[in-house]
């Protein structure tokens, strides 16, 4: 009798926990974009990367796909280390196979931009984007959604966006938001940069992953947007050796242990890279 009573209590407790967990599960809209961009002014072909936007209520999180997977692995494992070969490969690709290492986390009041420079230093700045959209009245169909067009001047570029009113989310790729519908596609007037939706789905989660940046991003050095842009442009002019040592406590020697003069290597690296193109001029 007593054991039966305990079993009943245990069952009710388990049901209560299950209901509580279900109630705490929130719906997140996951939007995937193809990001097309020019890295150098001399490029004749665009590079492409997959970017992921997460939307939960009024919060959004935007980053490159492998960065998203990397953050998820780091958050899942208490040691912040990969536990499988697949996870190790994802972390490797997250660090080596993207030009877009930034993460953007936003709420209704502000936007936080996080980006590493090198392997030792992460910077962050906050911004309250002010975008004065102009509705054009044009329309087109994207992925089965009836979209309308709007234009805006931002970051020194003129942009054209297509948004879907039937998807009532004040969000879009990168920093773009403020339209009465989810932005499915946007490109600048020179077609140096564009984001085009390739998929969206709703997922269930007990927490909004990646709104708080993982590991070293939580200790990012705060700067202004103007200061970061200056640091980023200076960093891009460094040689490979200098980039690897950027932010470390050790000093960078132009002469290596073999007596080789690295000055020529740095100049060669500059000529090889050419002049960079930036989304915000």
C-alpha positions as CSV (number, residue, x, y, z in Angstrom):
1,X,0.0,0.0,0.0
2,X,2.8,2.4,1.0
3,X,4.9,1.4,-2.0
4,X,1.8,2.0,-4.3
5,X,1.4,5.4,-2.7
6,X,5.0,6.3,-3.3
7,X,4.8,5.1,-6.9
8,X,1.8,7.3,-7.5
9,X,3.5,10.3,-6.0
10,X,6.6,9.7,-8.1
11,X,4.5,9.4,-11.3
12,X,2.7,12.7,-10.5
13,X,6.0,14.4,-9.9
14,X,7.4,13.1,-13.2
15,X,4.3,14.3,-15.1
16,X,4.6,17.7,-13.4
17,X,8.3,18.0,-14.4
18,X,7.4,17.0,-18.0
19,X,4.7,19.7,-18.1
20,X,7.0,22.3,-16.7
21,X,9.7,21.5,-19.2
22,X,7.2,21.6,-22.1
23,X,5.9,25.0,-20.9
24,X,9.4,26.4,-20.8
25,X,10.1,25.3,-24.3
26,X,10.0,28.2,-26.7
27,X,9.5,28.4,-30.4
28,X,12.4,29.8,-32.4
29,X,12.4,30.8,-36.0
30,X,15.6,29.7,-37.7
31,X,16.4,31.5,-41.0
32,X,19.2,30.4,-43.3
33,X,20.8,32.9,-45.8
34,X,23.3,32.5,-48.6
35,X,25.8,35.4,-48.1
36,X,27.4,36.5,-51.3
37,X,30.3,39.0,-51.0
38,X,33.5,40.4,-52.5
39,X,36.5,40.2,-50.4
40,X,38.9,42.2,-52.6
41,X,38.2,45.0,-55.1
42,X,40.0,43.0,-57.7
43,X,37.8,39.9,-57.3
44,X,35.8,38.9,-60.4
45,X,33.9,36.1,-58.5
46,X,32.0,36.4,-55.3
47,X,32.6,34.2,-52.3
48,X,29.6,32.5,-50.6
49,X,29.0,31.5,-46.9
50,X,25.9,30.2,-45.1
51,X,24.6,32.5,-42.4
52,X,22.0,31.7,-39.7
53,X,19.5,34.0,-38.1
54,X,17.6,32.9,-34.9
55,X,14.5,34.8,-33.8
56,X,12.8,34.4,-30.5
57,X,10.3,37.0,-29.7
58,X,12.1,40.3,-29.9
59,X,15.6,38.8,-29.7
60,X,17.8,37.8,-32.6
61,X,21.1,36.2,-33.1
62,X,23.0,36.2,-36.4
63,X,26.3,34.5,-37.4
64,X,28.0,32.2,-39.9
65,X,26.7,28.6,-39.9
66,X,29.9,27.0,-38.6
67,X,30.2,29.7,-35.9
68,X,26.7,28.8,-34.7
69,X,27.5,25.1,-34.6
70,X,30.8,25.8,-32.8
71,X,29.1,27.9,-30.1
72,X,26.5,25.2,-29.7
73,X,29.2,22.5,-29.1
74,X,31.1,24.8,-26.7
75,X,27.9,25.5,-24.7
76,X,27.0,21.8,-24.6
77,X,30.3,20.5,-23.4
78,X,31.4,21.6,-19.9
79,X,35.1,21.3,-20.9
80,X,34.5,23.5,-24.0
81,X,36.3,20.9,-25.9
82,X,35.0,18.6,-28.7
83,X,33.9,15.1,-27.7
84,X,33.7,13.5,-31.1
85,X,35.7,13.7,-34.4
86,X,32.7,15.4,-36.0
87,X,32.7,18.1,-33.4
88,X,36.4,18.6,-33.7
89,X,36.0,19.1,-37.5
90,X,33.3,21.7,-37.0
91,X,35.4,23.7,-34.6
92,X,38.3,23.6,-37.0
93,X,36.1,24.8,-39.9
94,X,34.6,27.5,-37.7
95,X,38.1,29.0,-37.2
96,X,39.6,28.4,-40.7
97,X,36.8,28.4,-43.3
98,X,35.1,31.7,-42.9
99,X,35.8,35.4,-43.5
100,X,32.8,36.3,-41.4
101,X,33.8,35.6,-37.8
102,X,31.4,38.2,-36.3
103,X,28.3,37.5,-34.2
104,X,25.4,39.9,-33.9
105,X,23.0,39.7,-30.9
106,X,20.1,42.1,-30.7
107,X,17.1,43.0,-28.6
108,X,14.6,45.9,-29.0
109,X,16.9,48.4,-27.3
110,X,20.4,47.7,-28.8
111,X,22.6,45.6,-31.0
112,X,25.8,43.9,-29.9
113,X,28.5,43.2,-32.4
114,X,31.3,40.7,-31.5
115,X,34.3,39.9,-33.6
116,X,37.7,38.3,-33.0
117,X,40.9,39.7,-34.5
118,X,43.4,37.0,-34.5
119,X,43.3,34.1,-32.1
120,X,43.9,36.0,-28.9
121,X,41.6,39.0,-28.9
122,X,37.8,39.6,-29.2
123,X,36.2,43.0,-29.5
124,X,32.6,44.1,-29.1
125,X,30.7,47.3,-29.6
126,X,27.0,48.3,-29.1
127,X,24.9,50.1,-31.6
128,X,21.4,51.3,-31.9
129,X,20.9,51.1,-35.7
130,X,18.8,53.9,-37.2
131,X,17.4,52.8,-40.6
132,X,15.1,55.1,-42.5
133,X,13.4,52.7,-44.9
134,X,11.6,53.9,-48.0
135,X,8.9,51.6,-49.3
136,X,8.9,51.3,-53.1
137,X,5.7,49.5,-53.8
138,X,7.4,46.9,-55.9
139,X,6.6,43.2,-55.3
140,X,7.9,39.7,-56.1
141,X,7.6,36.1,-54.9
142,X,10.4,34.5,-52.9
143,X,10.2,30.9,-51.6
144,X,6.4,31.1,-52.1
145,X,6.1,34.3,-50.0
146,X,4.7,37.5,-51.5
147,X,7.3,40.1,-50.8
148,X,7.5,43.9,-51.0
149,X,10.5,46.1,-51.6
150,X,12.2,48.8,-49.6
151,X,15.4,50.8,-49.8
152,X,17.7,52.2,-47.2
153,X,21.1,53.9,-46.9
154,X,23.3,52.3,-44.3
155,X,27.0,52.0,-43.7
156,X,27.8,54.1,-46.8
157,X,25.9,51.9,-49.1
158,X,22.5,51.9,-50.8
159,X,20.5,48.8,-50.1
160,X,17.4,47.2,-51.6
161,X,15.5,44.7,-49.4
162,X,12.6,42.3,-50.0
163,X,10.4,41.5,-47.0
164,X,7.5,39.2,-46.4
165,X,4.5,40.9,-44.6
166,X,3.0,37.5,-43.9
167,X,6.0,36.7,-41.7
168,X,5.5,39.3,-39.0
169,X,9.1,39.4,-37.7
170,X,11.0,42.7,-37.2
171,X,14.3,41.1,-38.3
172,X,16.6,40.3,-41.1
173,X,20.2,39.3,-41.9
174,X,23.2,41.2,-40.5
175,X,22.0,44.4,-38.8
176,X,19.0,45.0,-41.0
177,X,15.6,45.3,-39.4
178,X,12.7,47.7,-39.0
179,X,10.4,46.6,-41.8
180,X,6.8,45.2,-41.3
181,X,7.9,41.6,-42.1
182,X,10.9,39.3,-42.2
183,X,13.6,40.4,-44.7
184,X,14.2,37.5,-47.1
185,X,16.6,39.2,-49.5
186,X,18.8,42.3,-49.5
187,X,21.7,43.6,-51.6
188,X,23.7,46.7,-52.0
189,X,23.6,48.9,-55.2
190,X,27.0,47.7,-56.4
191,X,26.2,44.0,-55.7
192,X,29.3,43.7,-53.7
193,X,27.2,42.2,-50.8
194,X,23.9,40.3,-50.6
195,X,21.9,38.0,-48.4
196,X,19.3,35.7,-49.9
197,X,17.1,33.3,-47.9
198,X,17.6,29.6,-48.7
199,X,15.4,28.1,-45.9
200,X,13.5,28.7,-42.7
201,X,11.9,26.5,-40.1
202,X,10.5,26.7,-36.6
203,X,12.4,24.8,-33.8
204,X,11.6,24.1,-30.2
205,X,14.2,24.8,-27.5
206,X,14.4,25.2,-23.7
207,X,16.8,28.1,-24.2
208,X,17.8,30.6,-26.8
209,X,21.2,29.4,-27.8
210,X,23.9,31.8,-28.7
211,X,22.2,35.0,-27.6
212,X,24.9,35.2,-25.0
213,X,28.2,34.7,-26.9
214,X,30.2,31.6,-26.0
215,X,33.5,31.3,-24.0
216,X,36.0,34.0,-25.0
217,X,33.3,36.2,-26.5
218,X,31.9,36.8,-23.1
219,X,35.1,38.6,-22.2
220,X,35.3,40.7,-25.3
221,X,37.0,44.1,-25.0
222,X,34.5,46.9,-25.4
223,X,35.3,49.5,-28.0
224,X,33.3,52.0,-30.1
225,X,32.1,51.0,-33.6
226,X,34.5,53.6,-35.1
227,X,37.4,52.2,-33.0
228,X,36.6,48.6,-34.1
229,X,36.4,49.6,-37.8
230,X,39.8,51.2,-37.5
231,X,41.3,48.2,-35.7
232,X,39.8,45.8,-38.3
233,X,41.2,47.7,-41.3
234,X,44.7,47.8,-39.6
235,X,44.5,44.1,-38.8
236,X,43.7,43.2,-42.4
237,X,47.0,44.9,-43.5
238,X,49.1,42.7,-41.3
239,X,51.1,39.7,-42.6
240,X,50.1,36.2,-41.7
241,X,52.8,36.0,-39.0
242,X,51.6,39.3,-37.4
243,X,48.0,38.2,-37.5
244,X,48.8,35.0,-35.6
245,X,50.6,37.0,-33.0
246,X,48.1,39.8,-32.8
247,X,47.0,40.4,-29.2
248,X,49.4,38.0,-27.6
249,X,51.7,39.1,-24.8
250,X,54.8,38.1,-26.9
251,X,56.4,40.7,-29.1
252,X,56.6,40.2,-32.9
253,X,60.1,40.1,-34.3
254,X,60.8,41.0,-37.9
255,X,63.8,38.6,-37.9
256,X,62.9,35.0,-37.1
257,X,65.1,32.4,-35.3
258,X,66.7,31.4,-38.6
259,X,67.8,34.9,-39.3
260,X,65.2,35.3,-42.1
261,X,64.0,38.8,-42.7
262,X,60.2,38.8,-42.4
263,X,59.8,42.3,-43.8
264,X,59.6,41.0,-47.4
265,X,57.1,38.4,-46.3
266,X,54.9,41.1,-44.9
267,X,55.1,43.2,-48.1
268,X,54.4,40.2,-50.2
269,X,51.3,39.4,-48.1
270,X,50.0,42.9,-48.6
271,X,50.4,42.7,-52.4
272,X,48.8,39.2,-52.4
273,X,45.7,40.3,-50.5
274,X,45.1,43.6,-52.4
275,X,42.6,46.2,-51.3
276,X,39.8,44.9,-49.1
277,X,36.1,45.6,-49.6
278,X,34.0,46.3,-46.5
279,X,30.3,46.0,-46.0
280,X,30.3,49.3,-44.0
281,X,32.5,51.8,-45.7
